[in-house]
């Protein structure tokens, strides 16, 4: 492994920083969407104001995602290629965790495109696609944990914990505020809000928090990629 891979290049730092900020922004967008939907919407805030904040957060998230993808692809160590940014699980560098991030990006792009065509699609079709943003969040979270060589750093772990706790709290708040009906949807949300923290904790304990896990994963990727 090269010194560049061990110390990190400026592009690596830019990719990690932009990816972390994108995750924080996506978390804020998801929390706002969950906690302010339906009967849980704060009475002091109108739908227009919430919509403006939600839309601006979404645009900022996409902007940082573009920066994250661009700097990651340009990083000379992993040799990702531009196709990996849109085709999930096609890369040689940690393909599962990288693929989760690509899948999450594709979902968010679908939401962005359909939002631009909302008037033509109609509210029902747009809303059905818009729910994909919620599915993109856990994909982005596991992508960050699985691909980041800095996952073991206390600050990074606290950031992940904060994102996870915020979304889980928003889900349970929405469930408490929800009225009768849609029992299947509430059950699915409750199961997801319980399962994601359990699965993430188990993965951290058996993977990134184990000594040498990051180096072993990167070394395997280099060997599979032909000694890059």
Backbone as a ProteinNet text record, in pm:
[ID]
protein_1_A
[PRIMARY]
XXXXXXXXXXXXXXXXXXXXXXXXXXXXXXXXXXXXXXXXXXXXXXXXXXXXXXXXXXXXXXXXXXXXXXXXXXXXXXXXXXXXXXXXXXXXXXXXXXXXXXXXXXXXXXXXXXXXXXXXXXXXXXXXXXXXXXXXXXXXXXXXXXXXXXXXXXXXXXXXXXXXXXXXXXXXXXXXXXXXXXXXXXXXXXXXXXXXXXXXXXXXXXXXXXXXXXXXXXXXXXXXXXXX
[TERTIARY]
85.8	0	88.6	49.5	131.1	114	213.2	203.4	80.8	44.5	-74.1	-198.6	-205.8	-324.5	-333.1	-213.8	-214.2	-243.1	-188.9	-203.4	-324.8	-367.1	-481.2	-438.2	-489.4	-459.3	-559	-533.1	-632.5	-768.7	-769.7	-897	-969.7	-893.1	-956.8	-1023.1	-951.4	-1009.5	-1132.3	-1124.3	-1238.7	-1356.9	-1330.7	-1438.5	-1504.3	-1423.8	-1479.8	-1555.3	-1498.3	-1564.6	-1697.4	-1697.5	-1821.2	-1922.7	-1875.8	-1967.1	-2030.3	-1950.6	-2003.1	-2105.1	-2073	-2167.4	-2295.3	-2282.1	-2400.7	-2487.3	-2424.4	-2501	-2573.3	-2506.6	-2570.5	-2689.5	-2672.2	-2780.5	-2895.5	-2861.6	-2965.9	-3042.1	-2969.3	-3034.2	-3130.9	-3087.2	-3174.3	-3297.1	-3277.7	-3390	-3490.2	-3438.9	-3525.4	-3597.4	-3524.9	-3587.1	-3699.2	-3673.8	-3776	-3896.9	-3870.7	-3980.6	-4064.3	-3997.2	-4069.8	-4145.1	-4074.5	-4131.3	-4239	-4238.5	-4335.5	-4447.7	-4452.1	-4555	-4683.5	-4793.3	-4921.9	-4961.3	-5011.3	-5055.8	-4939.7	-4817.6	-4701.6	-4649.5	-4702.6	-4652.3	-4672.3	-4565.6	-4580.2	-4684.7	-4769.8	-4878.6	-4829.3	-4716.2	-4666.6	-4602.1	-4571.5	-4506.3	-4602.8	-4611.9	-4698.6	-4632.1	-4712.6	-4658.7	-4564.3	-4591.7	-4504.4	-4364.2	-4354.9	-4223.1	-4147.7	-4217.6	-4153.4	-4109.4	-4192.4	-4157.8	-4033.6	-4020.9	-3903.6	-3776.7	-3781.4	-3665.1	-3630.2	-3732.8	-3710.3	-3646.1	-3694.7	-3640.8	-3497.2	-3468.9	-3332.7	-3233.6	-3275.8	-3188.6	-3161.8	-3264.3	-3248.1	-3148.8	-3158.6	-3066.9	-2923.7	-2906.6	-2772.8	-2716.6	-2801.6	-2757.6	-2705.8	-2780	-2737.5	-2608.1	-2592.2	-2469.7	-2347.5	-2359.4	-2246.4	-2226.7	-2332.8	-2317.8	-2240.2	-2266.7	-2191.3	-2043.1	-2013.5	-1874.2	-1813.2	-1890.3	-1841.7	-1808.3	-1898.3	-1875.7	-1758.2	-1754	-1647.2	-1509.1	-1493.1	-1362.2	-1326.4	-1425.9	-1398	-1353.1	-1416.7	-1379	-1241.5	-1208.6	-1079	-965	-995.3	-891.3	-814.1	-680.8	-605.3	-586.6	-615.7	-585.8	-684.4	-813.2	-912.8	-954.5	-929.8	-962.4	-1107.4	-1199.8	-1339.4	-1397.2	-1376.1	-1439.9	-1577.7	-1619.6	-1746.4	-1866.2	-1854.3	-1968.2	-2010.4	-1913.7	-1944	-2035.2	-2034.2	-2115.9	-2264.9	-2300.3	-2441.5	-2481.7	-2384.5	-2412.8	-2369.9	-2464	-2427.8	-2350.7	-2259.9	-2187.8	-2099.9	-2052.6	-1966.3	-1820.4	-1785.6	-1647.3	-1572.6	-1440.2	-1356.8	-1321.2	-1337.9	-1304.3	-1427.3	-1422.4	-1533.3	-1668.5	-1689.5	-1804.6	-1939.5	-1957.6	-2086.8	-2117.3	-2022.8	-2046.8	-2046.7	-1961.7	-1963.7	-2094.3	-2139.6	-2263.4	-2384.8	-2384.1	-2494.9	-2503.6	-2388.8	-2388.3	-2438	-2396.1	-2441.9	-2592.2	-2643.1	-2787.7	-2863.6	-2810.8	-2873.6	-2873.3	-2762.4	-2754.2	-2855.8	-2869.6	-2966.5	-3109.3	-3139.4	-3272.5	-3296.6	-3195	-3209.9	-3220.2	-3148	-3160.4	-3299.4	-3355.8	-3492.5	-3591.2	-3569.4	-3655.7	-3640.7	-3516.5	-3492.8	-3556.8	-3541.5	-3597.8	-3749.9	-3809.7	-3956	-4009.8	-3931.4	-3974.2	-3978.9	-3882.5	-3883.1	-4001	-4048.5	-4161.2	-4289.6	-4296.9	-4409.3	-4544.5	-4553.6	-4681.5	-4727.7	-4634.5	-4671.6	-4706	-4636.1	-4658.9	-4785.2	-4818.1	-4929.3	-4880.5	-4959.3	-4917.5	-4901.1	-4990.2	-4983.6	-4857.7	-4825.6	-4705.3	-4580.1	-4580	-4462.2	-4439	-4545	-4532	-4480.7	-4524	-4477	-4326.7	-4275.3	-4130.5	-4058	-4121.3	-4059.4	-4024.5	-4099.9	-4070.6	-3934.8	-3880.1	-3749.2	-3639.9	-3661	-3560.7	-3538.2	-3644.7	-3630	-3548.4	-3563.6	-3484.2	-3337.8	-3312.5	-3174.9	-3093.4	-3159.8	-3084.8	-3008.3	-3071.2	-2991.1	-2883.4	-2908.6	-2805	-2685	-2711.4	-2602.6	-2527.8	-2600.8	-2537.4	-2443.5	-2490.2	-2404.8	-2291.5	-2315.5	-2208.1	-2095.8	-2131.4	-2029.3	-1952	-2022.9	-1956.7	-1866.7	-1913	-1838.9	-1721.9	-1727.2	-1619	-1518	-1556	-1467.7	-1354	-1231.6	-1116.6	-1102.5	-1186.5	-1183.3	-1302.3	-1370.5	-1490.9	-1462.2	-1342.9	-1310.4	-1284.2	-1268.4	-1242.3	-1363	-1341.1	-1453.9	-1549.3	-1495.8	-1581.9	-1673.4	-1617.1	-1696.9	-1804.8	-1769.4	-1868.9	-1980.6	-1946.1	-2048.9	-2139.3	-2081.7	-2162.5	-2262.5	-2214.2	-2303.6	-2411.9	-2371.4	-2468.6	-2572.4	-2528.8	-2622.4	-2721.8	-2672.8	-2761.6	-2862.7	-2813.4	-2900.9	-3004.3	-2960	-3051.9	-3156.8	-3118.6	-3213.2	-3324.1	-3287.9	-3388.6	-3478.2	-3419	-3499.2	-3596.3	-3548.8	-3636.1	-3749.4	-3718.6	-3822	-3927.3	-3881.8	-3976.1	-4070.2	-4015.9	-4101	-4191.6	-4142.9	-4229	-4346.9	-4319.1	-4426.5	-4525	-4474.5	-4562.4	-4652.2	-4595.1	-4674.2	-4782.8	-4750.1	-4843.9	-4944.9	-4919.2	-5006.1	-5142.5	-5241.4	-5376.9	-5403.7	-5527.6	-5562.8	-5550.3	-5539.5	-5528.5	-5384.3	-5368.2	-5237	-5149.4	-5206.4	-5132.8	-5010.5	-5023.2	-4910	-4792.9	-4823	-4716.7	-4649.4	-4728.2	-4669.9	-4584.5	-4629.8	-4552.2	-4419.6	-4423.1	-4300.1	-4202.3	-4254.1	-4167.4	-4106.2	-4186	-4135.1	-4027.7	-4049.7	-3950.4	-3820.4	-3832.7	-3713.5	-3637.9	-3711.3	-3647.1	-3575.6	-3617.7	-3551.4	-3437.7	-3457.6	-3360.5	-3233.3	-3246.7	-3129.2	-3023.8	-3058.9	-2955.7	-2892	-2972.7	-2919	-2820.6	-2859.4	-2772.1	-2645.3	-2658	-2540.2	-2444.1	-2496.8	-2411.5	-2338.3	-2409.3	-2346.4	-2237	-2262.4	-2162	-2038.4	-2059.1	-1945.9	-1861.2	-1928	-1855.9	-1774.7	-1823.8	-1755.9	-1670.5	-1686.1	-1613.7	-1523.8	-1570.8	-1483.3	-1416	-1476.4	-1413.9	-1309.7	-1296.1	-1193	-1058.3	-950	-818.4	-778	-732.7	-682.4	-789.5	-917.1	-1022.8	-1012.8	-988.6	-981.7	-867.2	-750.6	-635.2	-656.1	-715.3	-739.9	-837.8	-942.1	-1041.1	-979.8	-898.1	-834.5	-733.7	-657.2	-558.9	-626.2	-738.9	-812.8	-859.6	-905.1	-951.1	-837.1	-717.5	-602.3	-564.6	-566.1	-531.6	-633.7	-760.9	-863.5	-858.5	-807.6	-801.2	-675.2	-594.3	-477.9	-355.2	-345	-225	-219.6	-334.5	-335	-300.9
-120.3	0	124.2	224.2	342.9	436.8	527.7	628.5	715.2	740.5	820.6	756	623.1	554.4	559.2	561.7	559.5	697	801	934	1007.1	972.8	1039.4	1159.1	1169.4	1281.4	1392.8	1513.8	1620.9	1581.4	1505.1	1460	1365.5	1282.1	1191.5	1271.9	1371.4	1455	1529.9	1578.9	1649.3	1555	1432.1	1335.1	1299.6	1277.8	1242.7	1359.8	1480.3	1596.8	1624.6	1623.5	1650.9	1540	1415.5	1304.8	1314.8	1354.2	1369.2	1482.7	1594.9	1706.7	1667.1	1593.4	1548.3	1457.8	1371	1284.5	1366.3	1466.1	1551.6	1626.5	1679.1	1750.9	1658	1537.8	1440.6	1400.7	1385.8	1354.1	1464.8	1589.8	1702	1705.4	1674.8	1673.2	1564.6	1445.5	1332.8	1359.3	1410.9	1440.6	1542.9	1646.6	1747.9	1688.6	1603.8	1542.6	1449.9	1374.7	1279.7	1352.4	1439.2	1499.9	1603.2	1659.8	1764.9	1717.2	1589.1	1536.9	1503.6	1509.7	1469.6	1552.1	1485.6	1554.2	1601.7	1555.8	1595.1	1733.8	1797.1	1927.7	2031.8	2107.8	2213.5	2315.1	2354.5	2446.1	2587.1	2623.8	2760.3	2780.5	2673.1	2682.8	2638.4	2717.7	2682.8	2582.6	2521.2	2423.4	2489.1	2615.4	2683.2	2701.2	2748.7	2768.3	2637.6	2534.3	2402.7	2349.9	2373.8	2328.3	2395.8	2526.8	2600.5	2548.9	2530.6	2478.3	2338.5	2254.5	2117.5	2115.5	2197.8	2202.4	2253.7	2357.2	2411	2311.7	2240.4	2136.7	2026.8	1991.7	1888.2	1931.9	2057.9	2108.9	2114.5	2155.7	2156.4	2015.2	1919.9	1780.6	1733.7	1761.8	1721.2	1790.1	1916.5	1988.8	1923.5	1888.4	1823.9	1681.2	1615.6	1482.3	1488.4	1590.5	1607.9	1627.3	1710.1	1730.5	1601.7	1526.3	1399.6	1299.5	1283.5	1188.4	1232.6	1361.8	1410.5	1391.6	1426.6	1411.7	1265	1180.3	1037.8	973.4	1010.9	954.6	1002.7	1127.9	1183.1	1136	1079.6	1028.6	916.8	931.2	833.9	698	684.4	558.3	448.3	478.4	372	350.2	446.4	429.7	385.4	464.9	423.8	430.2	538.8	557	617	693.2	764.2	671.5	555	462.8	414.1	402.3	353.3	450.1	576.7	675.8	659.4	585	565.5	418.3	328.2	184.5	118.4	74.7	18.7	-112.6	-133.8	-259.1	-295.8	-195.1	-223.4	-194.5	-143.2	-108.8	-219.9	-210.8	-310.6	-268.3	-141	-90.9	-102.4	-197.1	-218.1	-213.2	-305.1	-294.1	-288.2	-361.1	-359.5	-221.2	-167	-40	76.1	69	171.1	163.2	39.1	20.8	73.7	63.3	119.7	270.6	336.1	480.2	515.6	438.4	462.7	442.2	336.4	311.7	426.1	476.3	589.2	713.5	737.3	852.1	839.4	719.9	698.6	727.5	685.9	713	863.4	934.6	1079.1	1150.7	1102.5	1161	1138.2	1020	993.5	1088.9	1116	1210.9	1350.9	1390.8	1524.9	1541.6	1440	1448.2	1453.7	1366.4	1365.4	1491.7	1552.1	1678.2	1789.6	1787.6	1886	1865.5	1741.5	1709.8	1686.1	1743.3	1714.6	1748.6	1859.8	1900.7	1804.6	1750.2	1656.6	1518.8	1477.7	1345.7	1338.5	1447.4	1445.9	1419.9	1465.1	1457.1	1313.3	1223.6	1085	1014.7	1024.3	959	1021.8	1154.5	1220.6	1178.2	1170.3	1133.4	990.8	901.3	762.3	755.1	834.2	835.4	909.1	1012.4	1094.3	1011.5	906.4	820	751.6	747.2	684.7	759.2	887	963.2	903.3	849.9	787.5	659.2	586.3	464.3	497	615.6	653.6	682.4	725	763.7	647.6	531.4	423.5	372.9	377.8	338.3	431.7	561.7	658.8	639.1	608.4	589.1	468.3	356.1	236.9	254.8	329.8	360.1	436.1	537.9	615.9	535.1	452.2	369.8	264.9	205	94.4	135.9	253.5	295.4	386.7	449.4	547.6	485.1	522.3	474.7	549.4	651.8	726.8	694	584.1	549	531.3	484.7	459	586.4	697.8	822.2	858.5	900.5	932.9	1036.3	1141.7	1244.9	1187	1102.5	1043.7	951.9	875.9	788.5	869.1	980.7	1065.2	1126.1	1161	1214.6	1110.1	987.1	880.2	855.2	854.5	832.1	943.1	1067.3	1178.6	1168.5	1130.9	1113.4	1001.9	890.9	776.7	812	872.7	907.1	1007.6	1103.1	1204.6	1143.4	1055.5	994.7	900	819.4	727.2	804.4	912.8	994.2	1055.2	1100.3	1158.6	1055.1	933	826.4	798	782.7	752.5	870.6	992.3	1109.8	1105.6	1073.6	1065.7	954.3	841.6	731	767.9	841.2	881.9	980.9	1071.2	1173.2	1123.9	1009.1	959.7	921.2	942.2	904.2	758.6	715.9	577.1	547.9	419.7	378.7	353.1	290.9	260.4	183.9	80.9	1.9	-64.5	-110.5	-177.7	-81.7	40.7	138.6	175.8	191.4	224.5	109.9	-13.7	-129.4	-137.5	-114.1	-117.3	-10.3	109.8	217.7	183.8	124.5	87.7	-20	-117	-224.3	-166.9	-78.8	-18.7	66.4	143.9	230.2	149.2	25.3	-62.9	-140.5	-183.2	-270.9	-197.2	-76.1	-5	16.6	64.2	78	-55.2	-162.4	-292.8	-342.9	-334.3	-382.4	-298.8	-167	-80.8	-107.7	-125.6	-155	-287	-387.8	-518.2	-508.7	-432.1	-416.1	-343	-237	-163.9	-252.1	-333.3	-417.4	-526.1	-577.3	-687.4	-640.9	-514	-465.6	-347.7	-224.3	-106.8	-83.8	-126.1	-103.9	-208.1	-310.7	-410.9	-357.7	-379.2	-329	-381.7	-291.8	-331.6	-356.1	-337.1	-367.2	-278.8	-151.1	-58	-93	-122.8	-156.4	-288	-387.1	-514.8	-499.1	-420.3	-401	-328.5	-226	-152.3	-239	-323.1	-409.7	-511.2	-565.4	-660.5	-594.7	-469.9	-398.5	-376.7	-342.4	-320.5	-447.8	-561.9	-688.1	-725.7	-707.8	-739.3	-647.3	-527.4	-431.8	-443.9	-545.7	-567.4	-496.3	-476.2	-417.6	-268.2	-202.1	-57	0.8
0	0	0	-77.8	-91.7	27.2	39.2	145	125.8	0	-29.7	27.2	16.8	66.7	217.5	282.2	428.2	486.9	425.2	481.2	426	305.8	244.7	162.7	41.7	-45.6	-20.7	-72	-58.2	-114.8	-222.4	-279.5	-184.2	-113.5	-15.9	94.1	146.2	251.7	199.8	76.2	18.7	0.7	-42	-60.8	71.8	175.1	305.5	366.5	354.2	411.9	342.5	209.9	136	157.6	169.9	197	334.7	433.6	569.3	576.2	511.9	510.6	437.8	327.2	253.6	340.3	419.5	508.5	614.7	671.2	771.3	711.1	590.6	524.8	489	441.5	409.7	535.3	645.2	772.5	813.4	802	836	746	617.8	523.9	560.1	591.3	626.2	758.2	856.3	986.3	970	891.1	868.9	797.6	698.4	625.5	711.3	799.2	884.8	995.6	1066.6	1186.6	1157.2	1037.4	1006.5	916.4	887.5	798.8	872.8	801.1	857.5	978.1	1082.3	1203.4	1289.8	1258.1	1338.8	1302.9	1198.6	1156.1	1266.4	1301	1402.2	1360	1451.4	1419.5	1389.8	1446.5	1428.4	1292.8	1222.6	1092.8	983.9	877.8	766.8	674	590.7	495.7	395.5	360.7	264.9	321.4	444.7	507.4	521	565.8	578.3	442.5	341.6	207.7	153.6	180.7	134.2	202	333.8	406.8	358.2	340.5	295.6	156.7	67.2	-69.1	-70.2	7	10	69.3	172.8	229.1	126.7	50.6	-51.9	-159.4	-201.9	-303.6	-251.3	-125.7	-66.5	-56.9	-22.9	-16.5	-151.4	-257.8	-391.7	-432.5	-394.5	-428.4	-363.6	-236.5	-169.7	-219	-262.2	-320.5	-451.8	-531.8	-656.1	-625.4	-524.5	-484.7	-431.6	-354.6	-298.2	-408.2	-502.6	-612	-698.2	-730.6	-816.8	-756.6	-630.3	-566.5	-544.8	-518.5	-500.7	-631.6	-741	-871	-913.3	-883	-921.8	-832.5	-716.9	-626.8	-697.6	-713.5	-792.8	-726.5	-597.7	-529.7	-565.2	-563.8	-581	-725.1	-815.4	-957.8	-977	-932.7	-938.6	-1078.8	-1149.3	-1279.1	-1263	-1363.9	-1353.7	-1356	-1420	-1427.8	-1289.6	-1197.7	-1063.6	-988.8	-1029.2	-959.3	-988	-1092	-1124.5	-1132.3	-1146.8	-1156.1	-1026	-942.7	-812.1	-823.7	-727.8	-707.8	-827.3	-900.1	-1014.3	-988.7	-871.5	-843.2	-773.4	-774.2	-707.1	-564.6	-532.1	-398.3	-308.5	-214.1	-121.4	-194.4	-287.8	-379.2	-310	-198.5	-131.5	-75.4	3.2	70.8	-26.9	-128.3	-232.4	-311.9	-337.6	-411.8	-339.4	-206	-128.4	-147.1	-147.8	-170.5	-309.5	-410.3	-547.1	-558.6	-494.5	-496.8	-430.1	-317.5	-250.6	-337.7	-407.6	-498.2	-610.7	-667.1	-774.8	-727.2	-604.2	-550	-534.8	-485.3	-467.9	-602	-702.8	-836.1	-892.8	-867.3	-912	-846	-717.8	-646.5	-704.8	-735.1	-789.1	-926.9	-1011.9	-1147.6	-1142.9	-1062.2	-1053.9	-986.5	-897.2	-836.7	-941.2	-1034	-1141.5	-1236.3	-1244.5	-1333.2	-1254.8	-1136.7	-1047	-1109	-1176.9	-1234.6	-1343.1	-1417.8	-1524	-1468.6	-1363.4	-1306.7	-1222.2	-1156.4	-1063.5	-922.6	-825.6	-685.5	-639	-681.6	-632.6	-680	-807.5	-859.3	-801.3	-791.3	-735.5	-590.1	-512.5	-372.2	-357.5	-448	-442.5	-463.9	-558.2	-582.2	-470.3	-416.2	-312.4	-188.4	-162.1	-47.6	-60.8	-183.2	-201.7	-125.9	-98.4	-23.4	114.1	174.2	305.8	295.8	186.3	166.9	139	80.4	48.3	173.8	280.5	400.5	465.4	493.7	552.1	457.2	326.1	230.5	241.9	253.4	267.4	398.6	505.5	636.1	634	584.1	579.1	478.6	373.3	278.2	346.6	423.2	492.6	593.9	669.2	770.8	705.6	595.9	534.5	448.9	387.4	298.1	365.9	475.5	538.6	616.1	581.4	657.8	790.6	810.7	935.9	1025.2	998.4	1074.1	1222	1257	1397.3	1477.1	1410.1	1482.8	1568.7	1693	1782.1	1723.4	1660.1	1603.8	1496.1	1411.6	1304.5	1361.2	1462.5	1525.8	1590.3	1653.8	1713.4	1607.2	1493.2	1383.8	1333.6	1316.6	1273.6	1378.7	1504.3	1612.3	1615.4	1594.1	1592.7	1478.6	1360	1244.8	1271.6	1323.3	1350.7	1457.1	1566.8	1673.7	1630.1	1544.4	1498.1	1414.5	1322.8	1236.3	1314.9	1402.3	1482.8	1571.7	1633.1	1718	1635.9	1513.4	1427.7	1389.7	1362.2	1327.3	1443.3	1562.6	1678.6	1712.2	1692.9	1712.7	1616.1	1491.3	1391.7	1426.9	1476	1512.4	1630.2	1726.7	1842.4	1801.5	1709	1667	1564.3	1502.8	1396.1	1449.9	1367.8	1404.3	1371.2	1380.9	1350.1	1200.8	1170.8	1031.8	991.6	874.9	819	918.2	975.4	1074.7	1014	889.5	824.5	806	765.6	747.5	877.8	984.2	1114.2	1166.6	1143.2	1187.9	1113.4	982.3	903.1	949.3	978.9	1026.3	1161.5	1250.1	1382.2	1371.7	1284.1	1265.4	1209.4	1109.9	1050.8	1151.8	1232.2	1331.4	1438.2	1458.3	1555	1490.8	1365.2	1299.8	1259.1	1208	1157.6	1266.7	1386.1	1490.1	1529.2	1534.8	1572.4	1468.1	1340.6	1233.2	1224.9	1238.4	1230.8	1345.6	1466.5	1582.2	1563.6	1512.4	1489.8	1383.7	1279.3	1174.7	1226.2	1302.5	1358.3	1448.5	1530.2	1626.1	1556.8	1445.5	1376.5	1259.6	1219.9	1103.4	1132.4	1105.8	1113.9	1248.1	1358.5	1489	1523.8	1442.9	1465	1416.7	1491.8	1451.5	1314.2	1227.9	1096.9	992.1	1026.1	928.5	804.6	824.2	711.3	617.8	675.3	591.9	517.5	586	518.7	403.5	423.9	318.8	200	227.7	118.8	45.9	120.5	57.7	-33	11.4	-71.1	-199	-188.6	-306.5	-405.5	-352.8	-439.9	-513.4	-441.2	-505.7	-611.9	-582.9	-679.9	-800.8	-779	-888.8	-971.3	-946.9	-1030.3	-981.6	-849.1	-793	-800.4	-814.6	-819.3	-683.5
[MASK]
++++++++++++++++++++++++++++++++++++++++++++++++++++++++++++++++++++++++++++++++++++++++++++++++++++++++++++++++++++++++++++++++++++++++++++++++++++++++++++++++++++++++++++++++++++++++++++++++++++++++++++++++++++++++++++++++++++

